[in-house]
Amino acid sequence: MLDDLLAQLAGSPWALPLLFLLVVGDAFLVVIPGEASVTAFGALAISIGHPPIPAVIGVAAAAAFVGDAALYAIGRFVGVDRWRWMRARRVRAAMSWANRRLERSMAAIVFTARFIPFARLAVNLTAGASGVPATRFLPVAALAATGWAAYQAFVGAAVALLLPGGPVVAVLVSILIALLLGTAVDLASRRRRPTKKNGPSP
């Protein structure tokens, strides 16, 4: 029964629009499973045959870019202290971290943050607020979104190719792997962040 439901979802004309909405929403709300959705659709592309993997990557990349560009625009035109959630301690700390990294290596931090939900929100907002030119930010954001989408989709595709058991098993395992990889990257990034000191940053 679950296999049939997944087949209906994968073959539905709403499948790719749903993926687009989930990935765009993930740019603003980290609780929305954008990564897991792309990985699951990558698994369905192999185990069921549709939607095709190039379409999954293309839609996910476009949605990721739209979300990142929207956050950049919010940072540029609204700022980073207009709404209460922006003034939360964790958000302010993340934006301070993003600002320091953007000054040193904009391309590297945009690529890295694309794989870390909370970090990419902070980096995209801060890039807009700190005046990083759109002509520099947007092409890098587009490349990062494409790389992220291909990576997530191919993780799901690899699971479906290597793991027997049909689409249900492939989707569940691919989602689990996506969550574990995301958690590992997030933990690694936290360990690399310098501890806050009382004096000025070097």
PyMOL commands that set and color helices and strands:
alter all, ss='L'
color gray80, all
select helices_A, chain A and resi 2-11+15-28+34-47+53-77+84-87+89-104+106-113+117-129+134-162+166-192
alter helices_A, ss='H'
color red, helices_A
deselect
rebuild
show_as cartoon
